[in-house]
């Protein structure tokens, strides 16, 4: 069983949801496939701002080193790609979780 979860939250303007989902399935998920376990894509049901949809992608990792690998090899590249494609219409942040 994995000890850690990398949770990537995306805040997506309503008019960009379809394009973001395409990016998620064609770019992001394939780029992490094989590096992390059991990626799950979920809609966050709490609405903070009107017109904004929130999503969470969670993937399991076995050790703390994998969290460091995520920060070094994936996080900044993902943010740059998102900004290039969507500007300020899709925002993201990452949370590292430890299973207790």
ABEGO torsion letter per residue (X at the ends): XBABBBBBBBBBBAAAAAAAAAAAAAAAAAAABGABBGBBBBBBABBABBGBBBBBBBBBBABAAAAAAAAAAAAAAAAAAAAAAAEAABBBBBBBBBBX
